[in-house]
């Protein structure tokens, strides 16, 4: 429990800090005075005044804020204009930059994390002709597992046909008539393994139930940066397309609320470090993307207002802004409630799939040699490939 609680803080802290730092930096660059720069909410635990800004750490470490000088929308009936250093005194593009820069910095953090993981771990080889026919994992209740194949086994021959790569394995399996005789290398031993005809599933007669062991290839520094940026684009596009398809097909979108996010962090905290770091990148990207949605009360909603100011030369009335903010607030509450309901339903109420069935579904079709189309996959996300 303590590990999970610490993991939540470790995951969310850099995401919050980098987001608020993006707003803070934009204020500095555009001449907007910052009154407070706070990490967390609630009681102030530590603070230091430097220049015009009071830097704070507060008791609840799940959020933060930057408070620019002045009001966001200067009252039209005010007797005095906003001071030059106040937010409302700035041009529309300066205000637009300030409100979107937090989300942009979330994307920067995600790109740095993705690039770092790719540079350190490499990228999974997607050319099946270069992948050795080594077993990475097995699906239960399939011929390979029943015959005694093990993870790490290297398949040398299938019915006497030499197997030099994963590419050779699929046609060799599909050419079977009855039993399959495999020669495999296990450590220093060479073994004969027979896959019985009766163990093959009737609806999947050429699936033996093995997944390829991923092979990582090194990636240069500058290429890893490009691939890290591409991952940001890939996951943003994937998320938006999935959301659009859910809406257009009148399906409830799959959303993770606070409960779901904590559950994901809890599970990841007990796994590999690279998965934990990758999760920080994914959540940072999600926070950035969500904040850019043109929903009033979110950064994207304010950005839309200032963009309209740039196009029309005037801001909407205070009444319109307040009504929009109220609508956005209630919409956000409803969204959190729906996501939390989905979390409870998915985590606590969903029936557990049989282990064998879940394992059998773990396989994916063999990857193509098109490296670019797969460059959004990091080391731990290498798609398992099943012989079929």
ChimeraX attribute file (.defattr): number of C-alpha atoms within 10 A of each C-alpha:
attribute: neighborCount
match mode: 1-to-1
recipient: residues
	/A:1	7
	/A:2	7
	/A:3	10
	/A:4	17
	/A:5	13
	/A:6	13
	/A:7	20
	/A:8	20
	/A:9	14
	/A:10	16
	/A:11	20
	/A:12	17
	/A:13	19
	/A:14	16
	/A:15	27
	/A:16	22
	/A:17	20
	/A:18	21
	/A:19	28
	/A:20	25
	/A:21	22
	/A:22	24
	/A:23	26
	/A:24	24
	/A:25	17
	/A:26	21
	/A:27	26
	/A:28	13
	/A:29	12
	/A:30	17
	/A:31	15
	/A:32	24
	/A:33	20
	/A:34	24
	/A:35	17
	/A:36	19
	/A:37	22
	/A:38	23
	/A:39	23
	/A:40	21
	/A:41	16
	/A:42	11
	/A:43	11
	/A:44	14
	/A:45	11
	/A:46	11
	/A:47	14
	/A:48	10
	/A:49	11
	/A:50	8
	/A:51	9
	/A:52	11
	/A:53	17
	/A:54	15
	/A:55	17
	/A:56	20
	/A:57	19
	/A:58	18
	/A:59	13
	/A:60	15
	/A:61	18
	/A:62	15
	/A:63	17
	/A:64	21
	/A:65	19
	/A:66	20
	/A:67	20
	/A:68	22
	/A:69	21
	/A:70	19
	/A:71	13
	/A:72	14
	/A:73	15
	/A:74	16
	/A:75	14
	/A:76	10
	/A:77	7
	/A:78	8
	/A:79	7
	/A:80	9
	/A:81	12
	/A:82	18
	/A:83	12
	/A:84	14
	/A:85	17
	/A:86	19
	/A:87	26
	/A:88	22
	/A:89	19
	/A:90	17
	/A:91	13
	/A:92	21
	/A:93	14
	/A:94	19
	/A:95	23
	/A:96	22
	/A:97	19
	/A:98	26
	/A:99	25
	/A:100	23
	/A:101	24
	/A:102	28
	/A:103	28
	/A:104	22
	/A:105	23
	/A:106	30
	/A:107	27
	/A:108	22
	/A:109	22
	/A:110	28
	/A:111	26
	/A:112	17
	/A:113	23
	/A:114	29
	/A:115	26
	/A:116	18
	/A:117	21
	/A:118	28
	/A:119	22
	/A:120	15
	/A:121	17
	/A:122	19
	/A:123	27
	/A:124	24
	/A:125	22
	/A:126	24
	/A:127	16
	/A:128	19
	/A:129	15
	/A:130	14
	/A:131	20
	/A:132	21
	/A:133	27
	/A:134	23
	/A:135	25
	/A:136	18
	/A:137	23
	/A:138	25
	/A:139	23
	/A:140	17
	/A:141	18
	/A:142	21
	/A:143	26
	/A:144	25
	/A:145	19
	/A:146	18
	/A:147	14
	/A:148	12
	/A:149	23
	/A:150	17
	/A:151	17
	/A:152	17
	/A:153	21
	/A:154	23
	/A:155	26
	/A:156	21
	/A:157	20
	/A:158	22
	/A:159	15
	/A:160	12
	/A:161	14
	/A:162	14
	/A:163	20
	/A:164	17
	/A:165	19
	/A:166	24
	/A:167	18
	/A:168	19
	/A:169	22
	/A:170	19
	/A:171	14
	/A:172	20
	/A:173	18
	/A:174	13
	/A:175	12
	/A:176	15
	/A:177	8
	/A:178	11
	/A:179	15
	/A:180	21
	/A:181	17
	/A:182	21
	/A:183	22
	/A:184	23
	/A:185	17
	/A:186	15
	/A:187	9
	/A:188	6
	/A:189	8
	/A:190	14
	/A:191	15
	/A:192	11
	/A:193	17
	/A:194	19
	/A:195	21
	/A:196	15
	/A:197	14
	/A:198	11
	/A:199	17
	/A:200	21
	/A:201	14
	/A:202	9
	/A:203	7
	/A:204	11
	/A:205	15
	/A:206	19
	/A:207	21
	/A:208	26
	/A:209	27
	/A:210	28
	/A:211	24
	/A:212	25
	/A:213	23
	/A:214	22
	/A:215	16
	/A:216	17
	/A:217	14
	/A:218	14
	/A:219	17
	/A:220	11
	/A:221	13
	/A:222	11
	/A:223	13
	/A:224	23
	/A:225	20
	/A:226	14
	/A:227	24
	/A:228	27
	/A:229	20
	/A:230	18
	/A:231	23
	/A:232	22
	/A:233	16
	/A:234	17
	/A:235	16
	/A:236	17
	/A:237	12
	/A:238	12
	/A:239	14
	/A:240	12
	/A:241	12
	/A:242	14
	/A:243	17
	/A:244	14
	/A:245	13
	/A:246	14
	/A:247	12
	/A:248	9
	/A:249	9
	/A:250	9
	/A:251	11
	/A:252	11
	/A:253	14
	/A:254	13
	/A:255	16
	/A:256	20
	/A:257	19
	/A:258	13
	/A:259	15
	/A:260	19
	/A:261	15
	/A:262	17
	/A:263	17
	/A:264	15
	/A:265	22
	/A:266	19
	/A:267	12
	/A:268	19
	/A:269	21
	/A:270	13
	/A:271	10
	/A:272	10
	/A:273	11
	/A:274	16
	/A:275	18
	/A:276	21
	/A:277	19
	/A:278	20
	/A:279	20
	/A:280	22
	/A:281	25
	/A:282	23
	/A:283	18
	/A:284	28
	/A:285	27
	/A:286	20
	/A:287	19
	/A:288	27
	/A:289	19
	/A:290	15
	/A:291	21
	/A:292	22
	/A:293	15
	/A:294	16
	/A:295	21
	/A:296	23
	/A:297	20
	/A:298	19
	/A:299	22
	/A:300	22
	/A:301	21
	/A:302	24
	/A:303	24
	/A:304	18
	/A:305	20
	/A:306	24
	/A:307	17
	/A:308	15
	/A:309	17
	/A:310	15
	/A:311	11
	/A:312	10
	/A:313	10
	/A:314	12
	/A:315	17
	/A:316	14
	/A:317	11
	/A:318	13
	/A:319	9
	/A:320	11
	/A:321	17
	/A:322	14
	/A:323	12
	/A:324	15
	/A:325	18
	/A:326	14
	/A:327	15
	/A:328	18
	/A:329	16
	/A:330	12
	/A:331	15
	/A:332	16
	/A:333	12
	/A:334	12
	/A:335	14
	/A:336	16
	/A:337	14
	/A:338	16
	/A:339	20
	/A:340	19
	/A:341	17
	/A:342	21
	/A:343	22
	/A:344	16
	/A:345	12
	/A:346	14
	/A:347	14
	/A:348	10
	/A:349	10
	/A:350	10
	/A:351	9
	/A:352	9
	/A:353	9
	/A:354	9
	/A:355	12
	/A:356	13
	/A:357	12
	/A:358	13
	/A:359	17
	/A:360	19
	/A:361	12
	/A:362	18
	/A:363	22
	/A:364	14
	/A:365	12
	/A:366	20
	/A:367	18
	/A:368	13
	/A:369	14
	/A:370	10
	/A:371	14
	/A:372	10
	/A:373	12
	/A:374	19
	/A:375	19
	/A:376	21
	/A:377	19
	/A:378	25
	/A:379	20
	/A:380	15
	/A:381	13
	/A:382	20
	/A:383	22
	/A:384	18
	/A:385	23
	/A:386	26
	/A:387	24
	/A:388	20
